[in-house]
Amino acid sequence: MQDKVVVVVGATGGIGSALTRKLASSGARLVLAARNSSALQDLATQLSVKSLLTVPTDITDRTSVNALMEQTTAQFGKIDALVNAAGAGILKPYNALEPADLEAMLDLNLKGSFYTCQAAAEFMQRQKSGHICNVVGILGKHSMAMAAAYSASKFGVVGFSKCMAEELKRFGVKFTLFYFGGVDSPFWDNIQLKVDRKKMLSTETAANAIFYALQAEPQAVPMEINIQPDSHLFF
């Protein structure tokens, strides 16, 4: 990863921050994006990395996303990889979901991921190389009670990612989708659902999987990575 330019969206989250620390020690040039500018600065001060750019970004706003990619290329001249690790969850019975709940899931999880992929892919297509990693989660592949709005947003990410992968493969741009089971991260802090976080995957495990995919040889495409806690069924 030496000198590779990696944009991490959701850098201050559980998976994002674990991955950022791993990339920092690999010699990558990092661009960290998240909504909370003070949290971004706190994370940046913890890292020992020569080339680092922090860009407060609202991924639900296409203009903000475009600015992120433009600042990245202005400083580093390229984008080797994009990691979409931002997201939020609302888990409620289908008949308790408010319109605002559905809109929030679609705006952040689906539209936000689409905007970042779309903006990064424009630069990657021109440079004829790039790697987009979308952290989908297992609920983008399998259904679960009380996850109607969340799964709708995540199934959508899978759909557009596969379509974009078909369009961009001739330009050397590859996609990897990550279907992690429950990950013990701040995602669960505000979820009103009884879960045993001690049985979940660690953020380090998730970060290791993404780091592995980012290091794949140019001709190798790790298309999907599915990692589940041992308490889960075989999917």
C-alpha positions in Angstrom: 0.0 0.0 0.0 3.0 2.2 -0.1 2.0 5.6 -1.5 -1.4 4.4 -2.6 -4.1 7.1 -2.2 -7.0 5.7 -0.2 -10.2 7.7 0.6 -11.9 6.3 3.6 -15.5 7.5 4.0 -16.8 7.1 7.5 -13.3 7.2 8.8 -14.3 8.0 12.4 -16.6 5.0 12.7 -15.7 1.7 14.2 -14.6 -0.1 11.1 -13.4 3.1 9.4 -11.1 4.1 12.3 -9.7 0.5 12.6 -8.9 0.4 8.9 -7.4 3.9 9.0 -4.9 2.9 11.7 -3.9 -0.2 9.7 -3.5 1.8 6.5 -1.5 4.5 8.3 1.2 1.9 9.2 1.3 0.6 5.6 2.6 3.8 4.0 -0.6 4.7 2.3 -1.6 8.3 1.7 -4.8 8.8 3.4 -7.9 11.0 2.8 -10.3 10.8 5.8 -13.9 11.8 5.4 -16.7 12.0 7.9 -19.4 14.5 8.9 -17.9 15.4 12.3 -14.9 17.7 11.8 -13.7 17.6 15.4 -13.8 13.8 15.4 -11.8 13.8 12.2 -9.2 16.0 13.7 -9.0 13.8 16.9 -8.4 10.7 14.7 -5.8 12.5 12.6 -3.8 13.4 15.7 -3.6 9.8 16.7 -2.1 8.7 13.4 1.5 8.5 12.4 1.4 9.1 8.7 3.3 11.4 6.3 0.6 12.2 3.9 -2.8 12.9 5.3 -5.8 14.9 4.3 -9.0 15.3 6.3 -12.2 16.5 4.6 -15.4 17.0 6.6 -18.0 15.6 4.2 -21.8 15.1 4.2 -22.1 12.2 1.7 -25.9 12.8 1.4 -24.9 16.1 -0.4 -23.5 15.5 -3.9 -21.7 18.9 -3.9 -19.9 17.9 -0.7 -18.9 14.6 -2.2 -17.6 16.2 -5.3 -15.5 18.6 -3.2 -14.0 15.6 -1.3 -12.8 13.9 -4.5 -11.6 17.2 -6.0 -9.6 18.0 -2.9 -8.1 14.5 -3.0 -7.0 14.7 -6.6 -5.8 18.3 -6.2 -3.4 17.3 -3.4 -2.4 13.7 -4.5 -3.2 13.7 -8.2 -5.1 10.4 -8.1 -7.5 8.1 -6.2 -6.3 4.5 -5.9 -9.0 3.3 -3.7 -12.3 4.3 -2.1 -13.6 2.6 1.0 -17.3 3.3 1.9 -17.6 2.5 5.6 -20.2 5.1 6.5 -23.6 4.0 7.5 -26.4 4.0 10.1 -29.2 1.7 11.0 -32.8 2.0 12.0 -34.3 -1.3 13.1 -38.0 -1.3 13.7 -41.1 -3.4 12.8 -42.2 -2.5 9.3 -45.4 -0.9 10.5 -43.6 1.3 13.0 -41.3 2.9 10.3 -42.0 6.5 9.7 -41.3 8.2 6.3 -38.4 10.0 7.9 -36.9 6.6 8.9 -37.0 5.3 5.3 -35.7 8.6 3.9 -32.8 8.6 6.4 -31.7 5.1 5.4 -32.0 5.7 1.7 -30.2 9.1 1.9 -27.2 7.9 3.9 -26.8 4.3 3.1 -27.9 4.2 -0.5 -27.6 7.7 -2.0 -24.5 8.5 0.0 -22.7 5.4 -1.1 -23.8 6.0 -4.7 -22.6 9.6 -4.7 -19.2 8.7 -3.4 -18.8 5.7 -5.8 -20.0 7.9 -8.8 -17.6 10.7 -8.0 -14.6 8.5 -7.3 -15.3 6.4 -10.4 -15.1 9.4 -12.7 -11.5 10.0 -11.7 -10.7 6.2 -11.7 -12.1 5.8 -15.2 -9.8 8.5 -16.5 -6.7 7.1 -14.8 -7.8 3.6 -15.9 -7.4 2.0 -12.5 -9.0 2.0 -9.1 -10.6 -0.1 -6.4 -14.0 0.6 -4.7 -14.8 -1.2 -1.5 -18.3 -1.0 -0.2 -19.1 -2.2 3.3 -22.6 -3.6 2.8 -23.2 -5.9 5.8 -25.0 -9.2 5.8 -28.4 -7.4 5.7 -27.6 -6.4 2.1 -27.6 -10.1 1.2 -30.1 -11.7 3.6 -33.3 -10.4 5.2 -34.1 -10.0 8.9 -37.2 -9.0 10.8 -37.3 -5.3 11.7 -34.7 -4.4 9.0 -37.0 -3.5 6.2 -35.8 0.1 5.7 -32.1 -0.8 6.4 -32.1 -3.8 4.1 -33.8 -1.8 1.4 -30.9 0.7 1.5 -28.2 -2.0 1.6 -29.7 -4.2 -1.1 -29.7 -1.1 -3.3 -25.9 -0.7 -2.6 -25.4 -4.2 -3.9 -27.4 -3.5 -7.0 -25.7 -0.3 -8.1 -22.3 -1.7 -7.2 -22.7 -4.7 -9.5 -24.0 -2.5 -12.3 -21.1 0.0 -12.0 -18.6 -2.9 -11.9 -19.9 -4.1 -15.2 -19.6 -0.7 -16.8 -16.1 0.1 -15.3 -14.3 -3.2 -15.6 -12.9 -2.3 -19.0 -11.3 0.7 -17.4 -9.5 -1.3 -14.8 -11.8 -0.3 -11.9 -12.8 -3.1 -9.6 -15.4 -3.5 -6.8 -15.4 -5.5 -3.6 -18.5 -5.9 -1.5 -18.2 -6.9 2.2 -20.9 -8.8 3.9 -20.0 -8.7 7.5 -22.2 -10.2 10.2 -22.7 -8.2 13.4 -19.7 -6.1 14.1 -19.2 -4.7 17.6 -19.1 -1.0 16.7 -20.8 2.2 17.7 -23.4 1.3 15.1 -25.2 -0.6 17.8 -25.1 2.1 20.5 -28.5 3.5 19.6 -30.2 0.4 18.3 -33.1 -0.7 20.6 -32.6 -4.4 19.9 -31.4 -7.1 22.3 -28.1 -8.3 20.9 -25.0 -10.0 22.5 -22.2 -7.8 21.3 -19.6 -10.1 22.9 -20.4 -12.6 20.1 -20.0 -10.2 17.3 -17.0 -9.7 15.0 -14.5 -7.1 16.1 -13.8 -4.0 14.1 -10.3 -5.2 13.7 -11.5 -8.4 11.9 -13.5 -6.3 9.5 -10.6 -3.9 8.9 -8.3 -6.8 8.2 -10.6 -8.1 5.5 -10.8 -4.8 3.8 -7.0 -4.3 4.0 -6.5 -7.8 2.5 -8.8 -6.9 -0.5 -6.9 -3.6 -1.0 -3.7 -5.4 -1.3 -4.9 -7.8 -4.0 -2.8 -8.0 -7.2 -4.1 -5.8 -10.0 -5.4 -8.8 -12.0 -7.2 -10.3 -9.0 -10.7 -9.1 -8.1 -11.9 -10.2 -4.6 -15.5 -9.5 -5.6 -17.3 -10.5 -2.4 -16.1 -11.2 1.1 -18.5 -12.7 3.6 -17.4 -13.0 7.3 -19.9 -14.1 10.0 -19.6 -14.6 13.7 -19.5 -18.3 14.6 -23.0 -18.1 16.0 -24.4 -17.4 12.6 -25.7 -19.8 10.0 -23.6 -20.6 6.9 -24.8 -18.0 4.3 
